[in-house]
Amino acid sequence: MYEKIYTLLKNEKEPLSTKEIAEKIGIRSGKATLGLLRLQEEGKIEGVEIKGKLHWRIRLKDEKTEKLEKKMR
């Protein structure tokens, strides 16, 4: 399930709501929420507010984060 959510968000140009994600991959909203929170904890996705509602997208990395990750490799 996590892979499906991540792949979906990776292929979308715009952030999606939890409901949209659940519908697109054929799971319940509650299960989608659990998957989204886990992916957020892992730093793979982030939540953004759009018109007062939470939407999800692949986490955007800033330059400082990218440089730090390269140094750690």
N, C-alpha and C positions, 0 to 999 in steps of 0.2 A: 504494500500500500504506500509506503513512504516513497519508494522509487517512482510509482505512478504519479503521485502528487508532485514530486520534484521535477519529473520529466514534463508534466503538463505545464508547470509554471515556467520552466526553461524555454518552452516552445511558444509561450504567449507573449505578445508585445505589450499588453496592458495588464496591470494587476487584476486579480480575480477575487471575488468574495468567497467566503467559506461555502456558501450555498452553491455558487457556480462551480466550484471545484468538486464538491460532492456530486452534483448532477453530471458533470462531464466524465467522471471516472466510475460512476455508478455505486456510490456508497452513501451511507447516512451522514447527515451534517455533524452529528456527535463524533463519529469515527474520523471524519475529515478534520475536525477540530483537534483531536488528539494527535493525529499525524502532523498537522501544521505546527502545533506547539513543540513537538519533538524536533522537527526540522529547524524551527526557530532557535531552540536551545543549542542545537549543533552549529548554529551560525550560518546555515545554508540559505535561509529565507528570512524575510523581514515583513512586518506588517506596516501598512501605510493607511492613513485616513483619507478617504475620498468621499466628499459630500456627506460627512458625518458617519460613514460606515467603514469598518475595517476591511481592507483588501490585502492580498498577499502577493509578493513577487520575490524573485531571486534576489538575494542580498547583494547590494551594490557595495563594492569595496572602494575605499578611498586610497589615495597614494600612500599614506603612512602605513596603513594595514598591509598593503601589497609589499612594500619595502621590508617590513618586519617579517612577513611570512617568507620572503626570499632569503633573508639572513638566517632564519631558523632552519632552513633546509640543508 
